[in-house]
Amino acid sequence: MPFMKGREPIRRTLQYLKMGKLVLKDKVAIFSVNYNTYGNHHSGARDFVFWNIPQIQFRNPDVQVVTIKNTTPSPFVRCYFDDGRDIIIDIDSRSRDEIIEHLVKVVGKTREQLDAEARLAESKDNPANFGYGCDRHCICEIPGQVPCPGTVPLPEEKRGKFIFAPK
């Protein structure tokens, strides 16, 4: 598989990307990380960028994520909000776990907000939903759809054995 090549290909798996803890608040428009590629006090920021930025990008598709290298003496995260304000978070000499926990507290959504959004997302009152536990058992019950072939036979032009049969 071509996506399993390179350094630490686990970072590109869907299971790993969904495990991200940081879901940014709705007001965050840009999330930038400034760090250097050298120096011991930047090692936590380097690890954070390597391991956690793909998760942040996956969990926050509407937020622009920027990494800026080798322009600062100390590493920091800057979040720009949609009303023009910004916040700077110092991540100097912190491990990547400490960085992610601090960011969840400062600019992340709370567990209650995430649970409420998940409940709204799986709402059963959407008329487009069908299956067990919904208003309709099958899509054939919706007007304008093709009926189930178990109850009404499909026309011959929609059946493969008549389309692909030698003439």
Buried (B, 14 or more C-beta within 10 A) or exposed (E): EEEEEEEEEEBEEEEBBEEBBBBBBBEBBBBBBBBBEEBEBBBBBBBBBEBBBBBBBBBBEEBEBEEEBEEBEBBBBBBBBEEEEEEEBEBBBBBBBEBBBBBBEEBBBEEEEEEEEEEEEEEEEEEEEBEEEEEEEEEBEEEEEEEEEEEEEEEEEEEEEEEEEEE
